[in-house]
Every structure is written in C-alpha cells, then in structure tokens.
C-alpha cells in the first residue's frame, strides 16, 4: 500500500507541499466539494508522482490515476456537496 510517508518516492513538489496538496485533494474528494476538479488535479498529481517513482510503485500510481480519472468523468454522486449546491445533473451524449 502506498502512503505519503513512503520515502522511496521522490516527490516533484518538494518536502511538505506535496503532502499538503494530496491531503487537500483527498479532503475535497472525501466531502464531495468540487470533486470533479479535485479528481482532475489528482490525475495530474498521480501522473507526476508516477514519473518520479520507481518501477515497483509505477503500476499502483497509474491505477490510482485511472481511479481519479473515473471520478472526474462520473462525478461524486447524489450526496456530495456539489450535488447539494448545484443540483443533480445528467449529461446526455448524442447518438
């Protein structure tokens, strides 16, 4: 399991800024506040971490990036703060 305290990954963000950014994005996704924007930023963060990671952590980080991409495309759900604030929205794709 990958954790923020894992010292094998060289963070491209510096010492404390990367951990704070990851915590802030996780908190935003956890409460459902601007979950799509936080998911999109999470994809960028995971790809940047994957580029700095070793071979052992690369697959795990790319799977997390795909999870964040799915959250960005699908959204947080009916009980998120975004849904309470902006209402539930359905996107209809043309056939």
C-alpha positions, 0 to 999 in steps of 0.5 A: 500500500502506498502512503505519503510517508513512503520515502522511496518516492521522490516527490516533484513538489518538494518536502511538505507541499506535496503532502499538503496538496494530496491531503487537500485533494483527498479532503475535497474528494472525501466531502464531495466539494468540487470533486470533479476538479479535485479528481482532475488535479489528482490525475495530474498529481498521480501522473507526476508522482508516477514519473518520479517513482520507481518501477515497483510503485509505477503500476499502483500510481497509474491505477490510482490515476485511472481511479481519479480519472473515473471520478472526474468523468462520473462525478461524486454522486447524489450526496456530495456537496456539489450535488447539494449546491448545484443540483443533480445533473445528467449529461446526455451524449448524442447518438 
